[in-house]
Amino acid sequence: MRENQLYLLIADVVLTLHFAIAVFVVAGLVLVIIGNLCNWRWVNNLWFRLAHIGAIVVVMTETLRAPGLEGRIRFPAMDSAKNLVRYLDE
């Protein structure tokens, strides 16, 4: 695997993890609200709530400490215009 492809793969993994965490945060909030209205007991489970709060803290920390992490990984892989054109053609 070429070095450029490795950077792109790592950037894709970072982007996917960020997206999954964001979906969990938003969906978790919706589930807690709906679950409490419907008297679902599992939405108040300690482990679910701790995981949800933990995900919120991760998102806040990433926002403050590493904005644009995925882009900083992805764009060094495109060290020339030729690589950028090749990437866009894929």
C-alpha positions as CSV (number, residue, x, y, z in Angstrom):
1,M,0.0,0.0,0.0
2,R,1.4,3.4,-1.0
3,E,1.9,6.0,1.7
4,N,-0.8,8.2,0.1
5,Q,-3.3,5.4,0.2
6,L,-2.5,4.8,3.9
7,Y,-3.2,8.4,4.8
8,L,-6.5,8.3,2.9
9,L,-7.5,5.1,4.6
10,I,-6.7,6.5,8.0
11,A,-8.6,9.7,7.2
12,D,-11.6,7.6,6.1
13,V,-11.5,5.6,9.4
14,V,-11.3,8.9,11.4
15,L,-14.3,10.3,9.4
16,T,-16.3,7.1,9.9
17,L,-15.6,7.1,13.7
18,H,-16.6,10.7,14.0
19,F,-19.8,10.1,12.1
20,A,-20.7,7.1,14.2
21,I,-20.1,9.0,17.4
22,A,-22.2,11.9,16.2
23,V,-25.1,9.6,15.2
24,F,-24.9,7.9,18.7
25,V,-25.1,11.3,20.4
26,V,-28.0,12.6,18.4
27,A,-29.9,9.2,18.4
28,G,-29.2,8.8,22.1
29,L,-30.8,12.1,22.9
30,V,-33.9,11.4,20.8
31,L,-34.2,7.9,22.4
32,V,-33.9,9.3,25.9
33,I,-36.6,11.9,25.3
34,I,-39.0,9.4,23.5
35,G,-38.1,6.6,25.9
36,N,-39.0,8.7,29.0
37,L,-42.3,9.8,27.4
38,C,-43.1,6.1,26.7
39,N,-41.8,4.8,30.0
40,W,-39.0,2.7,28.5
41,R,-36.8,1.8,31.5
42,W,-33.7,1.0,29.5
43,V,-33.2,4.6,28.4
44,N,-32.4,5.4,32.0
45,N,-30.0,2.5,32.4
46,L,-26.8,3.8,34.0
47,W,-24.5,2.2,31.4
48,F,-26.4,3.6,28.5
49,R,-26.4,7.1,30.0
50,L,-22.7,7.0,30.9
51,A,-21.9,5.8,27.3
52,H,-24.0,8.7,25.9
53,I,-22.4,11.3,28.2
54,G,-19.0,9.8,27.3
55,A,-19.7,10.2,23.6
56,I,-20.8,13.8,24.2
57,V,-17.5,14.5,26.0
58,V,-15.6,12.9,23.1
59,V,-17.3,15.2,20.6
60,M,-16.7,18.3,22.7
61,T,-13.1,17.4,23.2
62,E,-12.5,16.7,19.5
63,T,-14.1,20.0,18.6
64,L,-11.9,21.9,21.0
65,R,-8.6,20.0,20.5
66,A,-8.6,18.6,17.0
67,P,-10.8,20.5,14.6
68,G,-10.3,19.2,11.1
69,L,-8.4,16.2,12.1
70,E,-9.7,14.2,9.1
71,G,-8.7,16.9,6.7
72,R,-5.2,17.3,8.2
73,I,-4.7,13.6,7.6
74,R,-6.3,13.4,4.1
75,F,-4.7,16.4,2.4
76,P,-1.0,15.7,3.0
77,A,-1.6,12.5,1.0
78,M,-2.4,14.7,-1.9
79,D,1.0,16.3,-2.3
80,S,0.4,17.4,-5.9
81,A,-2.3,18.4,-8.2
82,K,-1.9,15.2,-10.1
83,N,-2.7,13.2,-6.9
84,L,-5.7,15.4,-6.3
85,V,-7.1,14.8,-9.8
86,R,-6.5,11.0,-9.4
87,Y,-8.3,11.1,-6.0
88,L,-11.3,13.0,-7.5
89,D,-11.5,10.5,-10.4
90,E,-11.8,7.5,-8.1
